[in-house]
Amino acid sequence: MKVKLKVWRQKNREQKGGFKIYETPDLNGDMSFLEMLDVVNENLTNSGSEPVAFDHDCREGICGTCSLVIDGKPHGPHQGVATCQTYMRSFKDGDVITVEPYRADPFPVIKDLVVDRKPLDRIMQAGGFISVRTGSAPDANSLPVAKETAELAMDAAACIGCGACVAACKNASAMLFVSAKTGQLNLLPQGQPEKDARVLSMVAAMDEAGFGNCTNQYECSAVCPKLISHDFISKLNRDFVAANLRRTFKSQPSTLIG
């Protein structure tokens, strides 16, 4: 099979970019989308042209690096898979496939299909961890956790931080990402001591980075390669309100009524 690629090319974040058309050589339908880009880049290099810059690492749907928008949808046409897990058999011979970077102000284009997603790292640095000393690994049964709670925490922990939720949201909101990262820790006993501080600091870092507000249209969960539920956003909102209330009343001096 052969396809035509309409690829976004941009030299750097200062210069304007545009689409360029590339025809692929014969492709195997079992190639992944990234392997197809490797073949196109090999041809470009052999012809003396500059290859297309794109992010990739594990190519196993684990790292979240392969952040591409394919035909208008982050990660491509299928649900619950990353770009690296999308195969060329998903397309037809002669298709014109549009490939572009994530479109969100907090994710400026570095080059071609590569965007700067450091704002997500800064949100994690703001509180996405447990700093209290937990000692050595406890026996599995010494900290009882309900099965439903443990499974919910694991669902949140599946987030790979790819940023597809941001790219799909018309407001460029990072609420699904933040709610997954806070929910993962806040549901478990080890995360309770810093629960309020974690929620407040990570939401503040999200706002400071310029991400938009959530308007509950759920484009985020629809494109998430790990199928993170938008229900976590509701939990984050509840945790945020409760943390704000506790902070407010804690900061006010108590008064005695005689």
N, C-alpha and C positions, 0 to 999 in steps of 0.2 A: 504494500500500500504506500501511497504518497499523499502528503498533505501540504497545504500552504500555511505558513506561520505569519501572522501579523503581530510583530513583536515591538514592544516599546523600547526605544533606544534613547539613552540620555547620558551624556558624558560625565556630568557631575551635578551636584545639587544646585549650583548657580545657573547653569545653562538650561535652556528649554529643551525638551525632548520631543520625540515624535515616533510614529509607527513606521516600521520598515517591513517589507514583504520578503520572505525567504521560502524557497521551495526545498523540500526535503528529498533526499535520495530514497530508494526503496527501503521501507521499514518493516520490521517484524512486529506483528500485532501484539506479541508478548513483551515487547519493550515497555519499560516504564516511561512516563512522560519525561523524567529527567534524563534517562538514557537516550531518548530521542533528541533532547537538547544537546547532549554530549556529541551525538553524531553530527548535528547541524554545526556545532562549534568546531568540530574537527575539519569539516569541509571549509568553513570560513577561514580557519587558520591556514589550511593548505593553499587557499587561494590568495593569501596575503591580507585578508580582512581581519578586523578585530572581532574576537568571539563575543557572544552575548554573556554579560555578567549575571549570574543568578546564585542564590544561596542554596547550599546543600551540606549535609553532614552524614547522618546515620543512614539515610535512605531506607529506613525501616518503620517510619511512622512514629518515631519515639521522640526525636529532638525538637520538632516543630520549626526547623530552619527553612524548609522548602516552601516558603510563603509566596505563592504566585496566584494571580487572578486569571482564571482560564475561562474564556467566553463569558466574562462578567461575574463569575462565581469564585470566591476564594477556594482554592484547592481543587477546583474542577467540578465536573458534572455529577459526581456521586456523593452520597451522604455517608458520613462516618469514616472517611479516609482522607489522608493527607495527599499532597501533590505527588510525592514519591511513590504512593500506592495506587496512583491512577495509571492505567495502562492504555497503550495506543489502540487496543481492540475496542475501547470505548468510543472511538471515532470511526468515520467512514472514509474510504478512499476518495481523495479529492476535496475533503473538508477544508475550509478556511478557519483556522483556530486563532483567536485573539489572545495574546499573552501579555499581561501587564503587571506592574507592581501593585502592592497595596496602596489604596488611595485614602490617606488620612493625614491631617496636618501634623499630628504627633509623630508620624512615620515619614520623615522627609526621604526622598530618593537619594541614595548615595551614587549609584550608577546603574543604568539599565533597569534590571528587575530587582536590584538589591535596595532595601530600605533600612533606615536606622531605627531599630526597635529598642534602643537603650531605655526609653521611658518605662518599659515593662520591667527592666532590671531595677530601675530606681524605685519602683513601687515595691518590689520584693525586698529591696534593701531597707525600706522604711519599716518593715515589720513582718515580713513573711517568713518568720523563723521562730524557734523557741530558744530563748537565751537562759532560762533558769536551769540550774544544774540538776540533771536527772539521775546522775550516778551511773553505775554500770547497768547493762541490759537486765531488766527485771524478768522474773519468770512470767511466762505467757499468761498465767491465770491470776497473777497478783494484782493486776489492775483490770477489774471486770468492766467490759464494754459490751453493751447490748449488740447483738448481731446486726440489727437494722442500722444502728448508729455507725458501727464499723464499716458496713457496706456503703453507707452514704458518704463517709469520709473517704473511702477508696474511690468512689465515683468522682469526688471533687479532685482527688490527687491525680486523676488521669489527665488533667489539663497539662498540655505540653507547652503552653505559653507561645503559641505560634502567632497570635494576633489576628486570626481570621475573624474573630468576633468584632474587632475594631473595624476591619476593612468592610465588613458587611453592613455595619450599622450606619444609618444616614447621619447620625450625630457623632460618629467615631467614638462611641462610648466603650470604656474598658470594664464595664460593670461585671460582665460574665467572668472575665479573667480574675478580677479582684475578688469576686464572691467565691470563686472556686479555691483561690489560694487562702483566703481567710477561713472559708468553711472547712477546708481540709484539717486545719489545726484547731479551730474553735470547737469542733465536734468531739475532740478527744480529751481525756483527762489532762494530758501533758500540756495542752494549749490553754487551759482555763486561767492560770495566773495572769497571763498577758492578753487575755481576750479583748478587753476594752481598748487598751493601748494599741493593740495590733489593728483593730478595725479603724480607729480614728486616724492613725498615722498613715495607713495604706490608702484610705480614701482621700486624705489630704494630699498625699503624693500624686494620686491620680488626677486630682483637680489641678494641682500645680503644673503637671505635665501638659495640660491643655486638652485632655479627653472630654468629650461632650457628655451630656446627661442621657440617662436611659429613659426612653418613652414606651417601653414595654411592647415592642412590636415583634420581638423574638427572632429577628434575622440572625442574631448571634448564635443561638442554640441550633438554628437550622443549618448553619455552615460549619459548626464545630466538628473537627475530625474525630474527636473523642466523645461526641454526643453529650457534652455537659449540659445538664438541664438548667433552664432559666429559673427554676424554683430556687436555686441558690441565690439569685439576686434578691428575692423576697427575704430570704434569711439574712443576707447582708444588711438590707434596709432595717430589719427589726433589730439586729445587733447594733447597728449604728445609732438608732434612736435611743436604745437602752443605754449605750455607752455614753452618749451625750447627756442624758438625764443624770446618770450617776456622777459624771464629772461636774455637772452644774451644781448639784446638791452637796457634793463633797467639798467644793470650793467655797461654799457659803458657811459662815460661822453659825453655830447653833445658838439659839436664844431660849432662855428659860421663861416660861410663863408662870407667874406667881399669883 
